[in-house]
Amino acid sequence: MFKLLTAVTAAGVLAVAGVAQAGEVFVGAYGHDVNLGITVCCFEHGQDVELGARTAPLLKLGRFGDIRLYGLGSINTAGGVDFASAGAAWRKSIGRRFYLQAGLGGAIQNGDADQFQRRPDHLDLGSRWLFEPEATLGYVWSRRWATELSYVHLSHAQLAGPQNPGMDDVGVRLVYRFGS
């Protein structure tokens, strides 16, 4: 059921993005629950498929970049944690082709939300609702296309109790930009 909700959320975000002439849509492939030394990891396996959209810049900060909103859905190919999130991202261009982007959103996930990690092969994130910070390095290929190397983290920052292993995903996104 949650996979369907995640897919419908992502499809809704994409539909609204197209209708509203959003800034861009993206699709990505990610390593799931990877070991970066930041979280207690590697309970789950498989890859994540991510779909999402971002608005065009809503607040332009001149040489300091811009602010935009985003929404995404992520589905794990091996039956692990799926999630949907939405938030705000700050983007700063570096020269003509590269950009850095940092985002902070809220996420809802379908993994167990128990107090303690019960099984070594399943991730219990400790809360249904999580923070979703992310960091991105993008490369602009053309007016319409870009590629991003992306890091996405899920955690409740111990606000929902001591059970907070967190989860890290790392992957690449293909980005299509609307407009001129």
N, C-alpha and C positions, 0 to 999 in steps of 0.2 A: 504494500500500500504506500509506504513512504517513497519507494522508487518512483511510483506514479506521481505522487505529490511533488517530488523534486523535479521530475521531467516536465510536469504541467507548469510549475513555477518558472522554470527556465524558458519554456515555450512562451509563457505569458510575458516575461521580461523581454524576450526577443520580439514578440509581436508589438508590444508597446513601443519598443525602441524604433522599430521600422515606421510605425505610424507617426510617432512624434519626431521623426528625423533625428534620432539619437546620434551621438557621436560615433559609436562603433559597437560591433558585436564581436565575440570571440569564441573559439573552441580550443580546448587544450587537452593534453595527455600528461598525466602526473604519476610519479611514484607515490605510493600510498604508505603512510606511517613509516617514513624513512628515518634512518639513524643519522642525525646531525649533531648528536651530543647535547641537545638542548632539552629534550623530553625523554621520559621513559618510553622506549619505542619498541617497535617491531613485533607487536601483538598480532597485527593483521598483514595481509599480503595483497597482491593484485595491483592493478592500476586504477586510477580515477579518470573518468571522462568528464570534462567540465564545459558547460555552456554558459554564456553570460553576455551582458551588455553594459555599456557605460554611456552616460550622457556626453554631449559636447561640453566644453568648459562652461561652468555656471558662474564661476568667479575667477576673473583673470587678475593675477597678481604681478603683472609686468615681468620683470626679470626673475621674479621668484616663482614663476610657474603658474599653475592654475588648479582649480578644485573642480571635481566632477563626481557624480554619483554612480554607483554600480550595483548590479545584482547578478548572482550566479547560482547555478545548481551543479552539484558534483555527485556522480554515481560511481561506486566502486565495482569493479568487474568480478571480484571474488566474494561478493556478499558481505563485505565489511561495512564500515560506517559511511553513510551517504549524508550530505548536508546541503542546505540552501542558505545563502547569506545575502546581505545587502549592506551598503555602507558608503563612505566617502573616500575619495582618493585624491592625493596631491601629486601632480606631475610636473617635472622640471626637465626641460630640454637640455641636452648636452650637445652642442653643435647642431648640425643640420639633420643628422641621421639617428642619433641615440637619445634616449630619455630614461630618467629614473622615475619610478612611481611608488608611493607608499600609500597603503590603504588601511582603514580600520572600519570593520563592520561587525554586525551581530549575526549569529548563525543559529539555526536549529538543526539538530542531528538526530539520526534514528538509531544510534547505538545505545547500549544499556546505559542507564544513568544511575547505577547503584552506588552505594557508599564506597565499596572496596572492589579492587580488581579481583574477579572471581576465577577466571580461566586464563591460562597463558596464551590462548590462541584467539582471544576476542578482546577488543578494546572497550573498556568502561570509562567514559570521559567524566563521569561524576555529575553531569548536569545535562538536561536536554538543550538548554540555551547557553551559548558560548560566545566569547569574543572571537573575531576572525581578522587578525592583522595579516597583512601581506606586503611583500616587497617585489618589485619588478624592474628588470632592465629590458628596455625595448629597443628594437632596431626598425627604422622606417625604410621599407623597400621602395615604395612609390606613394603617390597621393592617396591611394586606397588601401594598401597592404602594409602590415607590420608583423614582426615576430617578437615574442616576449619570452624571456627566461623568468620564471615566476616561483616564488616561495609563498606558501599559504600555511598558516598555523591556526589550530583550534585549541582553545583553553578557556576555563572560567576563572583563571587567576586566583584560585582558592577562595573565591567569594561564595561558592556553594558548598564548601567543606574541604577537608584535606585530600579527598580523592581528586587528583588533577594531573594525570599523566600527560595530557596534551597530545597533539598529533601534528606532525609536520608532513607536508606534501611539497614536492619539488617537480616542476615540469616546464613544458613549453606551450605557448598559445599562438595560434594564428589569428590575427586581428584584421577585420574588414572595416574600413571607415566610410561612413556615409557623407554626403554633401561634397562641397568643393574644397 
